[in-house]
Amino acid sequence: MIDAAALGVLLLLCACILHKVRHMHLLVHTMKDDSRQQNASLFRQLEALQGLYVSLGLQRALPLTRGWAASPDFLQELAAHALDEKPACVVECSSGTSTLVLARCLQINGYGKVYSLEHDPVYARRTRRQLEMHGLASWAEVIDAPLLAQACGGKQQVWYDCSGLAAVQRIDMVVIDGPPQLTCEQARYPAGPVLFPRLSPGAAVFLDDAARPGERAALARWAGEFPELEICALPCEKGAAILRQRPFA
Ligand SMILES: C[S@@+](CC[C@H](N)C(=O)[O-])C[C@H]1O[C@@H](n2cnc3c(N)ncnc32)[C@H](O)[C@@H]1O
């Protein structure tokens, strides 16, 4: 005969075990969902990367994508736009894999130039070397653009020294993938007041990492300050957005 106390302990033990089993069951389901999502995302990136190599006819490997560099899905959006709309003047905030992709698009188009603002001399040299190795040096200029405090949006904010862009008056495509978010709050916001007034009619602006709070806040400010630009989300893994002039704006 089991006495009441022993029965109570047994029931408590069963309840604990059931609770743990239920917890593990939920955990396994969550892990299964996460892994399914990660596989789908990885497959999407591989498809985009393969698509890029085919449409750009690359003979050498691109530097790494994802992580600090742009992801293949974002690069594919940039390449599709650059090949379709053939911009003559592309300005990029930050350099790297994206610079090579854009320069190769302009080489295929037969005209145009990429001006890439880079605050870090090490990465500027790296990108220049990659451009040379790919035979793309004449299609892109990496501009040494240290981060400087400057008046912007009614206050001082650190952003690229863009004196190297003085001769660039009409910009057909802007790609914003820098400065790094740790630079300051809304690190990419100044691209709006500095570059958008120079956009040519029909120009397009691409923003990477648009899912992050700093970039979402910059987008919200741009929406208020540049109502003539329509903002659309792009289905990229890090979040991305394209801004274009509204028709008949
Ligand atoms: C988001 S990254 C720009 C990536 C570039 N658009 C590309 O596709 O490669 C922004 C800046 O981070 C710096 N950077 C790039 N790779 C880095 C790394 N592995 N570690 C630290 N900084 C890095 C560079 O100065 C670059 O301009």
The ligand as an SDF file (V2000), in Angstrom:
LIG
                    3D

 27 29  0  0  0  0  0  0  0  0999 V2000
   28.2350   46.8730  -44.2880 C   0  0  0  0  0  0  0  0  0  0  0  0
   29.8810   47.1050  -44.7400 S   0  0  0  0  0  0  0  0  0  0  0  0
   29.7760   47.4360  -46.4360 C   0  0  0  0  0  0  0  0  0  0  0  0
   29.7990   46.2620  -47.2800 C   0  0  0  0  0  0  0  0  0  0  0  0
   29.8250   46.4940  -48.7730 C   0  0  0  0  0  0  0  0  0  0  0  0
   28.6600   47.1890  -49.2440 N   0  0  0  0  0  0  0  0  0  0  0  0
   29.9010   45.1250  -49.4070 C   0  0  0  0  0  0  0  0  0  0  0  0
   28.9820   44.6980  -50.0720 O   0  0  0  0  0  0  0  0  0  0  0  0
   30.9320   44.4720  -49.1630 O   0  0  0  0  0  0  0  0  0  0  0  0
   30.1960   48.7480  -44.1570 C   0  0  0  0  0  0  0  0  0  0  0  0
   31.6430   49.0630  -43.8660 C   0  0  0  0  0  0  0  0  0  0  0  0
   32.1460   48.1410  -42.9360 O   0  0  0  0  0  0  0  0  0  0  0  0
   33.5390   47.9860  -43.0910 C   0  0  0  0  0  0  0  0  0  0  0  0
   33.7900   46.5430  -43.1410 N   0  0  0  0  0  0  0  0  0  0  0  0
   33.6570   45.7170  -44.1750 C   0  0  0  0  0  0  0  0  0  0  0  0
   33.9350   44.4470  -43.8190 N   0  0  0  0  0  0  0  0  0  0  0  0
   34.2460   44.4950  -42.4970 C   0  0  0  0  0  0  0  0  0  0  0  0
   34.6440   43.5260  -41.5400 C   0  0  0  0  0  0  0  0  0  0  0  0
   34.7660   42.2450  -41.8610 N   0  0  0  0  0  0  0  0  0  0  0  0
   34.8840   43.9510  -40.2830 N   0  0  0  0  0  0  0  0  0  0  0  0
   34.7730   45.2410  -39.9270 C   0  0  0  0  0  0  0  0  0  0  0  0
   34.4070   46.2200  -40.8070 N   0  0  0  0  0  0  0  0  0  0  0  0
   34.1450   45.8420  -42.0570 C   0  0  0  0  0  0  0  0  0  0  0  0
   33.9410   48.7290  -44.3450 C   0  0  0  0  0  0  0  0  0  0  0  0
   34.5680   49.9340  -43.9650 O   0  0  0  0  0  0  0  0  0  0  0  0
   32.6110   49.0070  -45.0190 C   0  0  0  0  0  0  0  0  0  0  0  0
   32.6170   50.2200  -45.6980 O   0  0  0  0  0  0  0  0  0  0  0  0
  1  2  1  0
  2  3  1  0
  2 10  1  0
  3  4  1  0
  4  5  1  0
  5  6  1  0
  5  7  1  0
  7  8  2  0
  7  9  1  0
 10 11  1  0
 11 12  1  0
 11 26  1  0
 12 13  1  0
 13 14  1  0
 13 24  1  0
 14 15  1  0
 14 23  1  0
 15 16  2  0
 16 17  1  0
 17 18  1  0
 17 23  2  0
 18 19  1  0
 18 20  2  0
 20 21  1  0
 21 22  2  0
 22 23  1  0
 24 25  1  0
 24 26  1  0
 26 27  1  0
M  CHG  2   2   1   9  -1
M  END
$$$$
